[in-house]
Amino acid sequence: MPAVLKSQVREAGYSWAITKDGSLWTWGFNNSGQVGDGTTKSRLTPYRVPGLTNVKAAGDGWAITGDGSLWTWGFNSDGSVGDGTTKDRLTPYKVPGLTNVKTIFMDGWTSYALTGDGSMWAWGGNDCGQVGDGTTTSCLTPYKLQFK
């Protein structure tokens, strides 16, 4: 594995690292596909996530690449991956419609992204209206928040 630039170890038993060459490595607990290797089998050693290059930021089930694309995977019971389903995603998925993503927050149920044009997007669990779309129904794809 190349030299590590950033890393995080989670109490939940899942870990990740971004290496200096911009690749993403994951390992540990994998019951929902959070390692991104196409399985739900835990990995005991670091695994280079294929298809992700020039990774600038990462977290539990997400990565932002140098072109501003957002990739998500893993736990998806309320649609937090943004792929239009509630099925766990075992490999990274490029979230369509989001460009120039600067930061993201995912709590496992609801996801929020800020883009370079100042827009805020939300999707996933919405039982308390946290997506901001005027409903309490899970939102399975990103919704651009309206501040009026």
N, C-alpha and C positions, 0 to 999 in steps of 0.2 A: 504494500500500500504506500502511495506517495506521502510526503510530509503533510501533516494535518494543519489546516488553517483555522477551522472552528469545529467545535464538537459539543455534544450535550449527552448526558446520561440521564435517563428518566427513572423515577422511582417505580414506574409501572413495568420496568424491565426491558425497555426498548431504547436503543441508542442510535445516534447518527453522527457523521462527521463529513465536513466539506474539506477536501484536500486542496493543496495549492494549485493543482492542475484543473480545478473546477469540477471535479467529479464528486458524486455523493455516495457515501458508504453507509449502510445500515446493518443492524444486527440486534438480536435479542428476541423477546416475546413477539409473536406474530399471529395471534388468534384471529385478527381481522384483515390481514394482509398489509399491516403497517410497515413491514420490511420492503415491500414493493417487488418481491421476487416471483410473483405469480402463484405463491402457495400460502398456506396458513401454518406451515411448519416453522417452528422457531429456529433461528440461525445462531449458532454458537460462535461464529467468527464473522468479521466484517465482510459485507457483500457489496460490490459496486453495482449501483442501480443503473441498468442499461437505459440508453435513450436520453439521459440527462447530462448535458454538458454545460460548461460555463455557469455552474450554479453559484449564485451570489448570496442566497439566504435559504435556510431550510428550517423545518421544525417537524413536529409529529404529523406525518402524512402530507407534507407539502414542501414544495421547492419553488423558488423564483430564479429563473435563468437570466443571463445577461441581456437578452432581448426583451425583458419585461414580461415574459410569459409566466403564467402560474400553472403549476402541475400539482395535482392532488391524488391521494390514494388512501386506502385503508378503511377504517370504520365509517359506515355510511347509512346507519339506520334511519336517519332523518333527512338524508339528502345533502349532508355537509360536503361531499365531494364535488357536487355541482354537475354531475353527469346525467341528470334527469331520472335517476333511479334511487332506490333505497337499498340496493345490493352492495355489500362491501366490494371495493375495487382492489384487486390484488396486484395491480401494476399501475404506474403513474399515468394520469390522464391530463391532457392539456385542456384547461378550462377555456371554452370558446367565448368570444365576446369581451374578454378582459385583455387589455393591452397596457403596456407600461406600468405594470403592477409595482408599487413601491414597498408595500408592507401588507401583511395579512395576519389575522388572528383567527384561530380555529380552536374551539373549546371541546370538540368531539361531537357536538350536536349542531352548532351554528357557526358559519364562517363569515368573515368580514374582510374585504379588501379595499385598499386605497390605491387609486391610480394617479399617474403623473398629472392628469388634468384636474385633479382635485375631487374627482368623483369617489363616492363611497358605494360599495356593492355589498349585499348581504344575501345569504341563502342557507338553507338547512332547516333545523328545528325552529319552530315558530309558535309553540304552544302558549306563549305569553305575549306574542306580537313583536318579538325581538328582531324580526327581519325588517319590520317597518313598512310592509306592503299593505297595511290596513286589514289583514286577516290574522287568523291564528292557525292557519294551515301550513304545513311544511312546504317550503319553497325549494324545489329540486334543481333549479338553475339560478345563476346569479341575477339579482334584482337590483337595479340602479335606484338608490334612495333619492327621493325628491324632498328638497328642503324649501318649502314655500312659506 
